[in-house]
Amino acid sequence: MHLSLAALVSVVAFAFLAIVGAEDPYRFFNWNVTYGDIYPLAVRQQGILINGQFPGPDIHSVTNDNLIINVFNSLDQPFLISWNGIQQRRNSYVDGVSGTTCPIPPGKNYTYILQVKDQIGSFYYFPSLAFHKAAGGFGGIRILSRPRIPVPFPDPAGDYTVLIGDWYKSNHTKLKALLDSGRKLPFPDGILINGRGPNGVSFNVEQGKTYRLRISNVGLQNSLNFRIQGHKMKLVEVEGTHTLQSTYSSLDVHVGQSYSVLVTADQPAQDYYIVVSSRFTSKILTTTGILKYSNSAGPVSGPPPGGPTIQIDWSLNQARSIRTNLTASGPRPNPQGSYHYGMVNTSRTIRLSSSPGQIAGKQRYGINSVSYVPADTPLKLADFFNIGGVFRVGSISPNPPGGGLFLDTPVMGADFRSFVEIVFDNPENIVQSYHLDGYSFFVVGMDGGQWSSASRKGYNLHDAIARCTVQVYPKSWTAIYVPLDNVGMWNLRSEFWARQYLGQQFYLRVYTNSNSLRDEFPIPKNARLCGRAAGRHTRPL
């Protein structure tokens, strides 16, 4: 039997629809990024709004959902959004940082096609270029478990995004100009909760019910302590990993980190302070929100509860107490502890140390003596098109060389499916915070002093928390194990945004010579091509 052309097209179309129907769900978002007046600290500022909102809209999704996010840039500057903690499995092209993705020019749009593959949990998005993060453009991301996957706690009565962060009254362009001139930023002016200043935000609860708060520190530099007057918090999830359900009266959230806690409205019916204050600073910044009972008999009373201020040991001990719930399912219906990371031999140790310094009389920062300078072409595109002269693999040492700070576009090579140990050395007197795109890693150890091979004797090789952002305390070290199972070009950076902007970052090129789609997706058909990649072609439809 011979099919006519029209019939053949119909059969192919039907087959295509059948395949699409069997795929994971699609969620579509249209975002318009604009400037707008905001008044978070009672002073008019130029904020970055998404669909008129500051902060931007939450992204609600379920494990394996496909997110189609059309971003129209109505600013007067190039713009990019990155997705803190979304692993972009096999697809670093859409990571939304300067080393992987071309900026969206003013007046143009770009459609991010993301899949939250094999992930659950609480994350956030933010603008990654210039110093846009100081103006807004950020919002929460939540990835719920699929309906048949058991979650290790009952459904809460409500689920709130809580974005906390330090804030400046100065415009983002002024802050960027300060950094460009070689100066350091002043101390922040305040702290925001969901884009609002003191008592500017409230969360409604009903007596006796339990609520989930997804807390992310989207600020520029300061570790923050979070607490609720008269209430305890049960920690249940950290950046995609269900935790042992320990109870805390206050919680340190370092810059770039995300935590989920359960709070039960089990106190007398009135309003209570939510308090966020800075940690490890000589001057303590504090702000408040309100936990508002539906049957409240009165407003908040008494002073807001105090919290820890400069106590590092307190914070270190709390960090060590955060561990993986080995009996809970993750994105799939199996215990999260079924992967025994502690029984895998590491193939390599990488030691990374922060490097502050002056170059040509201007303040710069680096890692292992290299201060990152963005290239004229995204590194991932240069790699794909074999464009020479953009970067060099091996341009950053895997160990602190001890020399002076210098400028380069550092890229460290790593082999696909290797299992590496990374040790963050912090020789400075501040708490630092590091993030690795594309991955969740096991935080196996942290302590004061110098790291040595003997430090491994104290590693947690049983139930260390898996996360994507980790703190390193002053004059201390933190060690992580990373299974390099995600091919691509991945940004490793300081989450202190001035340090990131002034060079404290590099790219980890996880490489395989395989061309299999099982290892890495092809370049997206709609990828923007800029710099030396301009005028080339992605691939046929």
PAFI-165222 format. One line per field, with one value per residue (C-alpha): residue number from 0; residue in one letter; y, z, x. Coordinates in Angstrom, 3 decimals. Example, Ala and Ser with C-alpha at 12.3 -4.5 7.8 and 13.67 -1.06 7.14 Angstrom:
i [0_1]
aa [A_S]
v [-4.500_-1.060]
w [7.800_7.140]
u [12.300_13.670]
% end
This chain:
i [0_1_2_3_4_5_6_7_8_9_10_11_12_13_14_15_16_17_18_19_20_21_22_23_24_25_26_27_28_29_30_31_32_33_34_35_36_37_38_39_40_41_42_43_44_45_46_47_48_49_50_51_52_53_54_55_56_57_58_59_60_61_62_63_64_65_66_67_68_69_70_71_72_73_74_75_76_77_78_79_80_81_82_83_84_85_86_87_88_89_90_91_92_93_94_95_96_97_98_99_100_101_102_103_104_105_106_107_108_109_110_111_112_113_114_115_116_117_118_119_120_121_122_123_124_125_126_127_128_129_130_131_132_133_134_135_136_137_138_139_140_141_142_143_144_145_146_147_148_149_150_151_152_153_154_155_156_157_158_159_160_161_162_163_164_165_166_167_168_169_170_171_172_173_174_175_176_177_178_179_180_181_182_183_184_185_186_187_188_189_190_191_192_193_194_195_196_197_198_199_200_201_202_203_204_205_206_207_208_209_210_211_212_213_214_215_216_217_218_219_220_221_222_223_224_225_226_227_228_229_230_231_232_233_234_235_236_237_238_239_240_241_242_243_244_245_246_247_248_249_250_251_252_253_254_255_256_257_258_259_260_261_262_263_264_265_266_267_268_269_270_271_272_273_274_275_276_277_278_279_280_281_282_283_284_285_286_287_288_289_290_291_292_293_294_295_296_297_298_299_300_301_302_303_304_305_306_307_308_309_310_311_312_313_314_315_316_317_318_319_320_321_322_323_324_325_326_327_328_329_330_331_332_333_334_335_336_337_338_339_340_341_342_343_344_345_346_347_348_349_350_351_352_353_354_355_356_357_358_359_360_361_362_363_364_365_366_367_368_369_370_371_372_373_374_375_376_377_378_379_380_381_382_383_384_385_386_387_388_389_390_391_392_393_394_395_396_397_398_399_400_401_402_403_404_405_406_407_408_409_410_411_412_413_414_415_416_417_418_419_420_421_422_423_424_425_426_427_428_429_430_431_432_433_434_435_436_437_438_439_440_441_442_443_444_445_446_447_448_449_450_451_452_453_454_455_456_457_458_459_460_461_462_463_464_465_466_467_468_469_470_471_472_473_474_475_476_477_478_479_480_481_482_483_484_485_486_487_488_489_490_491_492_493_494_495_496_497_498_499_500_501_502_503_504_505_506_507_508_509_510_511_512_513_514_515_516_517_518_519_520_521_522_523_524_525_526_527_528_529_530_531_532_533_534_535_536_537_538_539_540]
aa [M_H_L_S_L_A_A_L_V_S_V_V_A_F_A_F_L_A_I_V_G_A_E_D_P_Y_R_F_F_N_W_N_V_T_Y_G_D_I_Y_P_L_A_V_R_Q_Q_G_I_L_I_N_G_Q_F_P_G_P_D_I_H_S_V_T_N_D_N_L_I_I_N_V_F_N_S_L_D_Q_P_F_L_I_S_W_N_G_I_Q_Q_R_R_N_S_Y_V_D_G_V_S_G_T_T_C_P_I_P_P_G_K_N_Y_T_Y_I_L_Q_V_K_D_Q_I_G_S_F_Y_Y_F_P_S_L_A_F_H_K_A_A_G_G_F_G_G_I_R_I_L_S_R_P_R_I_P_V_P_F_P_D_P_A_G_D_Y_T_V_L_I_G_D_W_Y_K_S_N_H_T_K_L_K_A_L_L_D_S_G_R_K_L_P_F_P_D_G_I_L_I_N_G_R_G_P_N_G_V_S_F_N_V_E_Q_G_K_T_Y_R_L_R_I_S_N_V_G_L_Q_N_S_L_N_F_R_I_Q_G_H_K_M_K_L_V_E_V_E_G_T_H_T_L_Q_S_T_Y_S_S_L_D_V_H_V_G_Q_S_Y_S_V_L_V_T_A_D_Q_P_A_Q_D_Y_Y_I_V_V_S_S_R_F_T_S_K_I_L_T_T_T_G_I_L_K_Y_S_N_S_A_G_P_V_S_G_P_P_P_G_G_P_T_I_Q_I_D_W_S_L_N_Q_A_R_S_I_R_T_N_L_T_A_S_G_P_R_P_N_P_Q_G_S_Y_H_Y_G_M_V_N_T_S_R_T_I_R_L_S_S_S_P_G_Q_I_A_G_K_Q_R_Y_G_I_N_S_V_S_Y_V_P_A_D_T_P_L_K_L_A_D_F_F_N_I_G_G_V_F_R_V_G_S_I_S_P_N_P_P_G_G_G_L_F_L_D_T_P_V_M_G_A_D_F_R_S_F_V_E_I_V_F_D_N_P_E_N_I_V_Q_S_Y_H_L_D_G_Y_S_F_F_V_V_G_M_D_G_G_Q_W_S_S_A_S_R_K_G_Y_N_L_H_D_A_I_A_R_C_T_V_Q_V_Y_P_K_S_W_T_A_I_Y_V_P_L_D_N_V_G_M_W_N_L_R_S_E_F_W_A_R_Q_Y_L_G_Q_Q_F_Y_L_R_V_Y_T_N_S_N_S_L_R_D_E_F_P_I_P_K_N_A_R_L_C_G_R_A_A_G_R_H_T_R_P_L]
v [0.000_3.423_6.508_9.869_12.731_14.315_11.049_10.549_14.015_13.250_10.002_11.712_14.556_12.094_10.134_13.359_14.391_10.963_11.297_14.806_13.613_11.056_13.645_15.444_18.455_21.868_25.116_28.392_31.779_35.167_37.714_41.365_42.822_46.564_49.318_50.715_52.826_50.875_52.098_49.145_51.344_54.396_55.889_55.870_53.585_52.233_48.615_45.766_44.367_41.223_41.683_44.732_42.747_43.205_40.568_38.694_35.993_32.586_29.613_26.655_23.320_19.565_17.195_16.791_19.620_21.484_25.230_27.478_30.987_33.758_36.734_40.096_42.619_46.081_47.495_49.725_47.180_43.559_41.193_37.546_35.456_32.533_29.791_29.214_25.468_24.295_21.769_22.185_18.509_18.084_21.644_24.309_26.477_27.794_28.351_32.099_33.292_35.155_32.108_30.016_32.219_35.315_38.323_39.369_42.736_45.665_45.378_41.687_38.434_34.980_31.829_29.663_25.999_24.333_20.993_20.536_17.010_14.743_17.641_18.704_21.571_25.296_27.546_31.022_32.901_36.181_38.561_37.576_40.446_43.822_44.595_44.036_41.776_44.907_46.190_43.130_40.781_37.808_35.399_32.000_28.600_25.607_22.087_19.792_16.024_14.072_12.954_9.327_10.092_10.068_13.262_12.802_15.201_15.914_18.517_21.915_24.204_26.851_27.251_30.621_31.935_34.084_35.981_37.698_39.772_42.829_45.941_49.293_52.529_53.429_52.614_49.493_51.655_53.693_50.539_49.132_52.418_52.208_48.731_49.752_52.609_50.162_50.904_48.627_48.823_50.509_48.627_47.812_50.091_47.459_44.024_43.166_40.382_39.761_43.174_45.053_46.882_46.691_45.271_45.570_41.944_39.549_35.856_34.687_31.511_29.712_28.465_24.895_24.511_23.938_26.008_25.647_28.616_28.471_30.850_32.016_34.552_36.513_39.331_40.637_39.634_39.145_35.915_36.359_34.801_33.989_33.479_33.795_35.143_32.348_29.661_26.784_25.813_22.240_22.025_19.673_20.509_22.224_23.044_19.899_17.450_16.294_16.737_15.116_17.000_18.881_21.758_25.190_28.430_30.385_29.505_30.947_31.372_32.323_34.329_32.243_29.480_28.136_26.308_24.945_24.909_23.886_26.255_25.323_28.104_26.661_29.832_32.081_33.857_37.171_38.546_37.625_39.113_37.458_38.706_38.711_40.086_40.182_37.825_38.382_42.164_44.858_46.767_44.533_45.125_43.927_43.891_42.421_40.943_39.703_36.202_37.023_34.608_34.684_34.914_37.313_39.047_41.821_43.187_42.167_42.866_43.022_43.477_41.367_38.313_38.653_36.207_35.227_37.994_37.184_33.655_31.517_28.279_28.462_28.716_26.018_23.576_24.319_23.710_20.350_19.362_19.708_16.211_14.166_12.189_8.784_7.243_9.883_9.635_12.255_13.003_9.256_6.703_5.517_6.677_9.562_7.676_4.792_6.448_5.727_8.656_7.750_4.431_5.966_6.749_10.295_10.550_14.040_16.767_20.410_23.108_26.587_29.677_33.210_35.844_39.499_42.106_45.181_45.177_48.497_50.253_48.801_46.299_42.813_39.312_35.898_32.198_30.587_33.950_34.304_37.131_36.343_38.664_37.875_36.931_38.542_35.265_32.861_30.100_27.367_28.719_29.072_25.464_24.235_26.119_25.483_29.212_29.700_32.475_32.843_30.682_28.079_24.933_24.807_28.579_28.190_25.936_23.180_24.295_27.751_28.797_31.442_34.153_37.568_38.204_38.407_38.751_35.932_33.993_30.910_27.522_24.301_21.006_17.962_14.547_13.422_10.815_11.493_11.857_14.818_16.327_20.134_21.920_25.609_27.320_30.651_32.588_35.718_37.050_36.941_34.164_33.262_31.509_29.481_28.107_25.539_25.605_22.310_20.227_19.180_18.240_16.529_18.796_16.267_18.495_21.971_23.212_25.964_26.212_24.718_21.713_18.683_15.099_14.243_16.385_13.605_11.562_13.890_13.768_12.768_9.884_8.693_11.377_14.656_17.146_17.475_21.075_23.626_26.553_26.246_28.616_28.729_30.270_32.735_31.197_27.851_25.252_23.399_20.146_18.804_15.667_16.153_13.344_15.029_13.495_16.578_17.490_21.194_24.508_25.294_28.466_28.155_31.511_33.494_34.402_37.701_39.639_42.359_39.670_37.693_40.866_41.667_38.230_35.634_32.951_30.515_27.860_24.102_22.389_18.874_17.126_13.900_13.194_11.328_12.963_10.979_12.737_10.664_12.777_16.257_17.912_19.683_23.463_24.817_25.763_29.161_29.906_33.495_33.763_36.721_37.776_35.640_33.141_35.724_34.736_31.018_28.535_26.459_23.421_22.613_22.374]
w [0.000_-0.955_1.124_-0.513_0.525_2.531_4.319_5.035_6.539_8.705_9.952_10.755_12.508_14.541_15.516_16.535_18.687_20.272_21.188_22.520_24.519_26.228_27.177_30.466_30.833_29.396_31.289_29.386_30.738_29.016_30.868_30.061_31.841_32.485_34.719_37.267_40.395_43.631_47.242_49.326_51.878_51.494_48.820_45.127_43.095_39.572_40.018_37.516_37.244_35.580_34.331_36.567_39.689_42.210_43.097_39.936_39.704_41.257_38.968_40.094_38.546_39.076_38.608_34.908_33.715_30.610_31.245_28.204_29.402_26.813_28.177_26.423_27.349_27.601_29.395_27.762_28.475_27.521_29.986_31.070_33.681_35.377_37.390_40.717_41.408_38.241_36.870_33.131_32.578_29.422_28.382_29.713_26.685_28.563_31.938_31.520_32.500_30.298_29.687_28.224_26.840_24.626_26.268_25.178_23.429_24.363_22.624_21.799_23.329_24.004_24.898_27.527_27.112_30.430_31.955_35.713_35.138_38.190_40.638_43.528_45.951_46.422_44.234_42.677_39.493_39.163_36.554_35.993_33.967_35.013_38.530_37.722_40.736_42.930_41.240_41.404_38.578_40.941_42.033_43.577_41.886_43.428_42.034_43.600_43.678_41.178_42.639_43.250_44.878_48.689_50.468_54.057_55.644_55.259_52.754_54.433_54.685_52.759_50.893_50.925_49.055_51.344_49.496_51.913_51.104_51.920_49.887_48.825_48.368_45.537_41.959_40.453_37.876_40.640_42.452_39.211_38.553_42.011_41.240_37.751_39.267_41.466_44.749_47.145_47.881_51.111_53.782_52.679_53.785_54.892_54.471_52.433_52.779_49.453_48.227_51.233_54.144_57.868_58.531_54.826_54.333_56.245_55.984_56.947_58.971_60.724_64.278_64.543_60.891_59.491_56.715_54.469_54.073_51.206_52.298_49.786_50.416_47.147_48.537_47.423_50.204_53.767_55.583_57.254_60.266_59.999_62.986_63.992_67.374_69.620_66.909_66.046_62.512_61.285_58.434_55.693_52.469_51.307_47.611_46.384_49.143_51.893_55.228_58.612_60.204_62.878_64.724_64.973_66.726_64.123_60.888_59.172_55.437_53.623_50.433_47.511_49.701_49.909_52.770_53.334_56.850_58.336_60.879_62.928_64.105_67.612_69.720_71.210_68.474_67.785_65.383_65.671_64.342_61.557_61.967_59.523_60.648_59.292_60.558_61.070_60.586_62.979_62.405_62.622_60.033_61.023_59.392_60.338_58.765_60.379_60.938_61.118_62.697_61.038_64.492_65.869_69.090_68.608_66.878_67.519_71.022_72.781_71.121_68.068_69.235_69.094_67.235_66.881_65.585_65.190_66.669_64.033_66.057_66.490_62.726_61.975_64.348_62.825_59.335_60.406_61.822_58.388_56.924_54.291_55.149_53.900_54.100_51.991_48.278_46.038_42.553_42.025_44.312_46.045_49.161_48.574_50.361_47.884_46.118_48.468_47.672_50.632_49.012_45.743_45.391_44.301_41.132_41.789_44.423_43.422_45.937_45.461_47.398_47.149_45.961_46.725_45.362_43.276_39.531_37.951_41.142_41.069_43.429_41.938_43.248_41.923_42.573_42.643_41.629_38.438_38.185_35.631_32.677_30.475_26.904_23.793_23.018_25.410_26.197_25.470_21.962_21.320_22.412_20.176_17.075_17.765_17.836_18.964_21.153_23.362_26.257_27.114_29.122_32.001_32.372_36.102_38.365_40.329_43.369_44.806_43.074_45.633_43.123_42.548_41.046_37.246_34.658_32.366_31.293_33.435_32.412_34.268_32.442_33.986_32.691_32.373_34.999_37.186_40.930_42.355_45.718_45.829_48.852_49.298_51.318_52.865_54.019_54.671_57.701_56.111_55.522_51.832_49.748_46.566_43.986_41.213_38.306_36.809_39.921_43.380_45.494_48.843_51.632_53.364_55.744_57.070_59.834_60.895_60.038_57.138_55.234_54.909_53.818_57.498_57.453_55.535_58.723_59.902_56.699_56.835_54.363_55.436_55.209_54.118_52.655_48.867_47.694_45.158_47.344_50.330_52.842_53.911_57.318_58.041_58.104_57.413_54.731_53.277_51.297_48.786_46.644_43.117_40.726_37.363_35.554_33.594_30.436_29.759_30.637_34.236_36.254_39.679_41.422_44.584_45.531_46.933_43.912_43.943_44.140_41.344_39.232_39.943_38.978_41.722_39.374_36.661_34.398_34.808_31.415_31.946_28.729_26.832_23.243_22.748_20.481_21.973_22.888_26.060_27.186_25.885_23.934_20.679_20.663_20.892_17.531_18.924_20.565_20.117_18.423_19.386_19.454_17.209_16.855_15.110_11.600_12.208_12.237_15.116_13.434_11.063_12.426]
u [0.000_1.348_0.578_-0.036_2.255_-0.581_-1.294_2.401_2.654_-0.385_1.169_4.476_2.662_0.594_3.711_5.433_2.486_2.409_6.073_5.585_2.592_4.785_7.380_7.661_5.325_6.123_5.652_5.742_6.795_6.926_9.050_9.572_12.606_12.310_13.579_11.159_11.130_11.426_11.585_12.819_14.615_12.335_14.606_13.701_15.965_16.111_15.102_15.099_11.588_10.272_6.723_6.562_7.470_10.307_11.383_10.502_7.816_8.384_8.944_6.813_7.758_7.915_10.853_11.770_9.501_10.609_10.670_10.306_11.177_11.020_12.982_12.533_15.211_13.678_16.731_19.337_22.104_22.819_21.189_21.343_19.564_21.284_19.593_21.340_21.319_19.546_22.018_21.313_22.078_24.202_23.357_25.717_24.825_21.771_23.437_23.061_26.542_29.015_31.205_28.381_25.623_25.575_23.891_20.409_20.891_18.637_15.300_15.789_14.618_15.968_14.046_15.696_14.773_15.589_14.761_14.813_16.063_16.253_15.987_13.784_14.062_14.506_16.655_16.583_17.391_19.278_20.797_24.419_25.921_27.359_26.130_22.447_22.004_22.187_19.007_16.737_15.838_15.903_13.171_12.513_12.516_10.790_10.848_8.247_8.547_6.467_3.120_4.098_7.446_7.192_8.253_9.523_7.003_3.270_2.141_2.390_-0.632_1.291_4.575_6.339_9.376_11.549_14.287_16.671_19.714_21.793_20.984_22.374_20.463_22.844_21.936_23.533_25.351_27.003_28.129_29.566_31.389_32.980_34.310_35.443_37.438_39.349_37.620_35.777_32.073_30.960_29.058_25.470_22.641_20.153_18.584_15.511_12.947_11.199_12.297_10.903_12.493_11.632_8.133_7.383_6.393_4.148_3.346_-0.139_-0.587_-3.440_-3.231_-1.951_-0.936_2.566_4.128_7.166_9.510_12.013_14.763_17.389_20.151_20.116_22.274_25.630_28.006_26.764_25.969_22.578_20.894_17.176_14.853_11.194_10.145_8.866_9.007_11.320_12.277_12.621_15.136_13.881_15.735_18.928_19.417_17.716_18.612_16.242_18.000_17.905_15.026_16.925_15.268_16.874_15.963_17.930_19.678_22.749_22.160_25.352_25.223_23.961_22.509_18.934_17.188_13.669_12.253_8.920_7.370_4.292_1.979_1.809_2.096_-0.604_-2.553_-0.806_1.784_5.473_8.670_10.621_14.196_17.116_20.477_24.001_26.687_30.425_30.177_31.372_28.142_25.054_22.348_18.868_15.457_12.100_9.012_5.808_4.429_0.717_-1.765_-5.195_-6.860_-4.254_-5.215_-2.681_0.406_4.002_5.223_8.547_11.914_12.810_14.748_18.515_20.693_24.329_26.595_30.286_30.450_32.161_32.264_28.479_28.020_30.595_28.894_25.509_26.902_28.308_24.910_23.229_23.204_21.428_18.291_19.441_15.966_14.212_13.586_15.117_13.805_13.436_11.752_14.887_16.760_19.118_21.849_21.898_24.842_27.750_30.046_32.239_33.219_34.445_38.130_38.858_40.941_42.261_42.541_42.098_43.009_41.573_42.615_41.256_43.721_42.957_45.314_45.965_46.590_47.595_46.503_42.998_41.384_41.039_40.304_41.211_41.478_44.925_46.444_44.355_41.827_39.139_38.578_35.560_36.465_34.971_33.185_31.429_33.907_31.390_30.782_34.519_34.926_32.102_33.288_37.002_37.753_41.330_42.682_39.601_40.765_43.344_42.642_45.101_45.344_44.672_46.720_44.923_46.954_47.693_50.955_51.814_52.671_51.195_47.769_47.482_44.717_43.577_40.479_41.110_39.739_40.578_40.249_38.572_37.597_33.996_33.028_36.049_35.457_37.332_38.069_38.059_39.490_38.660_41.400_40.455_43.534_41.448_39.586_36.137_33.621_33.586_30.946_31.519_29.096_29.604_27.154_25.983_26.492_25.483_28.500_29.045_30.348_32.599_34.532_35.248_37.519_39.861_43.545_45.436_44.112_46.407_45.958_45.496_42.351_40.614_40.454_37.695_35.620_31.969_31.835_28.393_25.680_27.292_24.849_24.797_24.387_25.692_26.865_29.187_30.737_34.388_35.040_37.883_41.372_39.686_39.055_36.088_36.341_33.832_33.557_32.224_31.241_31.884_28.921_27.799_29.728_30.050_31.694_30.775_31.270_32.923_32.636_32.588_29.026_30.362_29.214_31.873_34.563_32.944_32.762_36.423_37.725_37.160_35.831_36.905_35.389_35.661_35.624_34.285_35.233_34.701_35.698_32.424_29.871_27.002_23.770_23.842_26.794_25.984_23.191_24.009_24.121_20.548_19.063_18.117_21.474_22.581_25.978_28.147_31.785_33.957_31.096_28.899_27.865_28.272_25.412_24.110_22.577_19.724_16.191]
% end
